[in-house]
Amino acid sequence: MLTQLLNNLRGMNEMASTRRIDQHVIEKIKTILESLEYGTVQISVHDSQVTQIDKIEKHRFPLVKKTTKDI
């Protein structure tokens, strides 16, 4: 899925000849996505340019059920 997303970004970049996404922005998004196990990546755009990338990472912990001895 990550590969498909990155290919879509590259394809959009090739289609929009007047407004290109900087390669370093694409690489930054790729790095963030590859480092994220659970969470959200939000890309802010202003005047067709990426202006900000926010990464919200979630850490999930298994629920441990308490027994009556633990109370």
C-alpha positions as CSV (number, residue, x, y, z in Angstrom):
1,M,0.0,0.0,0.0
2,L,2.9,2.4,0.8
3,T,4.4,1.6,-2.6
4,Q,1.2,2.4,-4.3
5,L,0.8,5.7,-2.5
6,L,4.3,6.8,-3.4
7,N,3.8,5.8,-7.0
8,N,0.6,7.9,-7.0
9,L,2.6,10.9,-5.7
10,R,5.2,10.4,-8.4
11,G,2.5,10.1,-11.0
12,M,0.8,13.3,-9.9
13,N,4.2,15.0,-10.0
14,E,4.7,13.9,-13.6
15,M,1.2,15.0,-14.7
16,A,1.5,18.5,-13.2
17,S,4.3,20.0,-15.2
18,T,3.8,23.5,-13.9
19,R,3.4,22.6,-10.3
20,R,5.8,19.9,-9.2
21,I,6.3,18.4,-5.8
22,D,9.9,18.7,-4.6
23,Q,11.7,15.4,-4.5
24,H,12.8,16.1,-0.9
25,V,9.2,16.5,0.1
26,I,8.3,13.1,-1.4
27,E,11.3,11.6,0.3
28,K,10.3,13.1,3.6
29,I,6.7,11.7,3.3
30,K,8.2,8.3,2.4
31,T,10.5,8.4,5.4
32,I,7.6,9.3,7.8
33,L,5.3,6.6,6.4
34,E,8.0,3.9,6.6
35,S,8.6,4.8,10.3
36,L,5.0,4.8,11.3
37,E,3.4,1.7,12.7
38,Y,0.1,3.2,13.8
39,G,-1.0,6.8,13.4
40,T,-1.8,9.5,10.9
41,V,0.2,11.6,8.4
42,Q,-1.4,14.9,7.6
43,I,-0.1,16.9,4.6
44,S,-1.0,20.6,4.5
45,V,-1.1,22.3,1.1
46,H,-1.2,26.1,0.3
47,D,-1.4,27.4,-3.2
48,S,-0.7,23.9,-4.6
49,Q,2.5,23.5,-2.5
50,V,3.1,21.3,0.5
51,T,3.7,23.6,3.4
52,Q,3.6,21.3,6.4
53,I,3.7,17.6,7.3
54,D,2.3,16.4,10.6
55,K,2.9,12.9,12.0
56,I,0.7,11.7,14.8
57,E,2.0,8.4,16.1
58,K,-0.1,6.1,18.3
59,H,1.4,3.5,20.6
60,R,-0.9,0.6,21.3
61,F,-0.6,-1.6,24.4
62,P,-2.5,-4.8,25.0
63,L,-5.2,-4.7,27.6
64,V,-4.3,-6.7,30.7
65,K,-7.4,-8.0,32.5
66,K,-7.2,-7.7,36.3
67,T,-8.1,-10.7,38.5
68,T,-9.8,-10.4,41.8
69,K,-6.4,-10.8,43.5
70,D,-5.2,-7.6,41.9
71,I,-8.0,-5.5,43.4
